[in-house]
Amino acid sequence: MVHGAGSGRWGLDLVRPHLEDRFAVWAVDRRGRGDSGDDDHSYSIEAEFDDVAAVVREAGPGALLFGHSYGGLVAAGAAAGLDGLPRLAVYEGPMGGVLADEAWTARFEQRIQSGDRDSAMREFMSDVGGYTDAEIESMQGTPAWEARLAASPTVPRELRAERAFGIDALRLGDLAAPTLVLVGSESPDWARRSTRAFAAAIPRAELHTLEGHGHGAAVSAPELLADELAAFFA
């Protein structure tokens, strides 16, 4: 399981219990947060592809791969370098150039540098993630929110990497693995457009909609998301 921007492996903690009776679940901390090291000066999205591909190989034959949001883009990139991947699931992976422009990213970065991580992360969750004010309010003050604030300095480089990366570079047409492509009915426009692009480019794609939910179904509907993954992976 590969988490999105401004998050960590804990971002999928509510989903895990609904899968662990049927699967051995590995959730990674992508570079720059949690238990994973970092080298900000040499960051590239391709390095993230390699990281995830290495974890899948370590998991062994039959390992399955799921990614959410930026983690979905990373999972798809990793899948291109894995021979014999049985199945892949991508939940609203961005197709490149859709998350935030440079002006927005620079404003976010300035707030982080000035120490105002809280308002920066609120704006990120609202503008990019499409979360409602009520959903954001419910997160504040929780350990997960504090972890989001700690991970916030990694957000600008990921937004810039996504903006510079085009979906064509993923070579999705060469992807042999059956792939579940998930989208929320209430998700932001970029997520719905990107999901359609992924589904159109992957030869063996199944497009499923999480009715009544948006980009954050891992929190708002973890059992529903887990059921979709379990049914497809099984």
C-alpha positions as CSV (number, residue, x, y, z in Angstrom):
1,M,0.0,0.0,0.0
2,V,1.5,3.3,-1.1
3,H,0.2,6.6,0.4
4,G,-0.3,10.0,-1.2
5,A,1.3,13.4,-0.7
6,G,1.3,15.0,2.7
7,S,0.7,11.6,4.3
8,G,2.5,8.5,5.4
9,R,1.7,4.8,5.9
10,W,-0.6,5.8,8.8
11,G,-2.9,7.4,6.2
12,L,-4.1,3.9,5.4
13,D,-4.4,2.6,9.0
14,L,-8.2,2.5,8.9
15,V,-8.2,0.4,5.7
16,R,-5.7,-2.2,7.0
17,P,-7.8,-4.0,9.6
18,H,-10.4,-4.8,6.9
19,L,-7.7,-6.5,4.8
20,E,-5.5,-8.2,7.3
21,D,-7.7,-11.2,7.8
22,R,-7.2,-12.1,4.1
23,F,-3.8,-10.6,3.2
24,A,-0.4,-9.8,4.6
25,V,-0.5,-6.0,4.4
26,W,2.7,-4.0,3.9
27,A,2.2,-0.2,4.1
28,V,5.3,1.9,3.2
29,D,6.5,5.2,4.4
30,R,7.6,6.9,1.2
31,R,10.9,8.7,1.4
32,G,11.1,11.7,3.7
33,R,8.7,10.7,6.4
34,G,8.2,8.1,9.2
35,D,10.7,5.3,9.1
36,S,12.1,6.2,5.7
37,G,15.2,8.3,5.1
38,D,15.5,11.2,2.6
39,D,17.8,13.0,0.3
40,D,15.9,16.2,-0.6
41,H,18.6,17.4,-3.0
42,S,18.4,14.5,-5.3
43,Y,14.6,13.9,-5.2
44,S,13.0,12.4,-8.3
45,I,9.7,10.7,-8.8
46,E,11.6,7.9,-10.7
47,A,13.5,7.2,-7.5
48,E,10.1,6.7,-5.8
49,F,9.2,4.2,-8.5
50,D,12.4,2.3,-7.7
51,D,11.7,2.4,-4.0
52,V,8.3,0.8,-4.4
53,A,9.4,-1.7,-6.9
54,A,12.1,-2.8,-4.5
55,V,9.5,-3.3,-1.7
56,V,7.3,-5.4,-4.0
57,R,10.3,-7.6,-5.0
58,E,11.1,-8.0,-1.3
59,A,7.5,-9.1,-0.6
60,G,8.0,-11.9,-3.0
61,P,6.1,-13.7,-5.8
62,G,2.4,-13.0,-5.8
63,A,2.8,-9.6,-4.1
64,L,0.0,-7.1,-5.1
65,L,0.2,-3.4,-5.3
66,F,-2.1,-0.5,-4.4
67,G,-1.5,3.2,-4.4
68,H,-3.6,6.3,-3.5
69,S,-3.3,9.7,-5.1
70,Y,0.4,10.6,-5.6
71,G,1.1,7.1,-4.3
72,G,-1.1,5.8,-7.1
73,L,1.1,7.6,-9.7
74,V,4.1,6.1,-7.9
75,A,2.6,2.6,-7.8
76,A,1.8,2.8,-11.6
77,G,5.4,3.9,-12.3
78,A,6.7,1.0,-10.1
79,A,4.5,-1.5,-11.9
80,A,6.1,-0.6,-15.2
81,G,9.4,-2.0,-13.9
82,L,8.0,-5.2,-12.4
83,D,7.8,-8.4,-14.3
84,G,4.9,-10.6,-13.4
85,L,3.0,-8.3,-11.1
86,P,-0.3,-10.1,-10.6
87,R,-2.6,-7.1,-10.0
88,L,-2.4,-3.4,-9.5
89,A,-5.0,-1.0,-8.0
90,V,-4.8,2.8,-8.4
91,Y,-7.1,5.2,-6.5
92,E,-7.1,8.6,-8.2
93,G,-3.5,8.7,-9.3
94,P,-2.8,12.1,-10.9
95,M,-2.0,12.0,-14.6
96,G,0.7,14.8,-14.4
97,G,0.2,18.5,-14.4
98,V,-3.1,18.5,-12.6
99,L,-2.5,19.0,-8.9
100,A,-1.3,22.6,-8.4
101,D,0.4,25.3,-10.4
102,E,3.7,26.9,-9.4
103,A,2.1,29.9,-7.8
104,W,0.0,27.7,-5.5
105,T,3.0,25.5,-4.7
106,A,5.3,28.5,-4.0
107,R,2.6,30.0,-1.6
108,F,2.4,26.6,0.2
109,E,6.2,26.4,0.5
110,Q,6.4,30.0,1.8
111,R,3.9,29.2,4.6
112,I,5.9,26.1,5.5
113,Q,9.1,28.1,5.7
114,S,7.4,30.7,7.9
115,G,6.3,28.0,10.3
116,D,2.6,28.1,9.4
117,R,2.2,24.5,8.6
118,D,-1.3,24.2,9.9
119,S,-2.9,26.7,7.5
120,A,-0.7,25.4,4.7
121,M,-1.9,21.8,5.2
122,R,-5.5,23.0,5.6
123,E,-5.3,24.7,2.2
124,F,-3.6,21.7,0.6
125,M,-6.3,19.3,1.9
126,S,-9.1,21.6,0.6
127,D,-7.7,22.9,-2.7
128,V,-5.8,19.8,-3.9
129,G,-7.5,16.9,-2.0
130,G,-11.0,18.3,-2.2
131,Y,-11.8,17.6,1.4
132,T,-14.7,19.5,3.0
133,D,-14.2,22.0,5.9
134,A,-15.9,19.5,8.2
135,E,-13.6,16.7,7.1
136,I,-10.6,18.8,7.7
137,E,-11.9,20.0,11.1
138,S,-12.4,16.4,12.2
139,M,-8.7,15.7,11.5
140,Q,-7.2,18.6,13.4
141,G,-5.8,17.8,16.8
142,T,-5.4,14.1,16.0
143,P,-2.1,12.2,15.9
144,A,-2.7,11.8,12.1
145,W,-2.9,15.6,11.7
146,E,0.3,16.1,13.5
147,A,1.9,13.5,11.3
148,R,0.6,15.4,8.2
149,L,2.2,18.6,9.5
150,A,5.5,16.8,10.0
151,A,5.3,15.5,6.4
152,S,4.3,18.9,4.9
153,P,7.8,19.9,3.8
154,T,7.8,17.0,1.3
155,V,4.7,18.3,-0.4
156,P,6.2,21.1,-2.7
157,R,8.7,18.8,-4.3
158,E,6.0,16.2,-5.0
159,L,3.7,18.8,-6.5
160,R,6.5,20.0,-8.8
161,A,7.5,16.4,-9.8
162,E,3.8,15.6,-10.6
163,R,3.5,18.8,-12.7
164,A,6.6,17.9,-14.7
165,F,5.6,14.3,-15.2
166,G,3.2,13.2,-18.0
167,I,1.1,10.1,-18.0
168,D,2.7,9.1,-21.3
169,A,6.0,8.5,-19.5
170,L,4.3,5.7,-17.5
171,R,3.9,3.5,-20.6
172,L,0.6,2.3,-19.2
173,G,-0.2,0.7,-22.6
174,D,2.5,-1.8,-21.9
175,L,1.1,-2.7,-18.5
176,A,0.1,-6.4,-18.5
177,A,-1.3,-6.6,-15.0
178,P,-5.1,-6.4,-14.6
179,T,-5.7,-3.1,-12.9
180,L,-8.4,-1.7,-10.7
181,V,-8.9,2.0,-11.2
182,L,-10.9,3.7,-8.4
183,V,-12.5,7.1,-8.3
184,G,-14.9,8.8,-5.8
185,S,-18.2,10.2,-7.2
186,E,-17.5,13.4,-5.1
187,S,-13.8,13.7,-5.9
188,P,-12.2,16.9,-7.4
189,D,-12.3,17.4,-11.1
190,W,-8.6,16.6,-11.5
191,A,-9.1,13.2,-9.9
192,R,-12.0,12.3,-12.1
193,R,-10.2,13.4,-15.3
194,S,-7.0,11.6,-14.3
195,T,-8.8,8.4,-13.4
196,R,-10.5,8.4,-16.8
197,A,-7.1,8.9,-18.4
198,F,-5.6,6.0,-16.5
199,A,-8.5,3.7,-17.3
200,A,-8.3,4.6,-21.0
201,A,-4.6,4.0,-21.2
202,I,-4.3,0.6,-19.3
203,P,-5.3,-2.3,-21.5
204,R,-6.8,-4.5,-18.7
205,A,-8.4,-1.8,-16.5
206,E,-11.6,-2.0,-14.5
207,L,-13.0,1.4,-13.5
208,H,-15.0,1.4,-10.3
209,T,-16.7,4.4,-8.6
210,L,-17.0,4.9,-4.8
211,E,-20.4,6.4,-4.7
212,G,-20.9,9.2,-2.2
213,H,-17.2,9.5,-1.4
214,G,-14.3,11.6,-2.6
215,H,-10.6,11.6,-2.5
216,G,-10.4,10.6,1.1
217,A,-12.4,7.3,1.2
218,A,-9.5,5.7,3.1
219,V,-10.8,7.8,6.0
220,S,-14.5,8.3,5.2
221,A,-15.2,4.8,4.0
222,P,-12.3,2.5,4.8
223,E,-14.4,-0.7,4.8
224,L,-15.8,0.1,1.3
225,L,-12.4,0.8,-0.1
226,A,-11.0,-2.4,1.5
227,D,-13.9,-4.4,0.1
228,E,-13.2,-3.1,-3.4
229,L,-9.5,-4.0,-3.1
230,A,-10.2,-7.5,-1.5
231,A,-12.7,-8.5,-4.2
232,F,-10.3,-7.4,-7.0
233,F,-7.1,-8.9,-5.5
234,A,-8.8,-12.2,-4.5
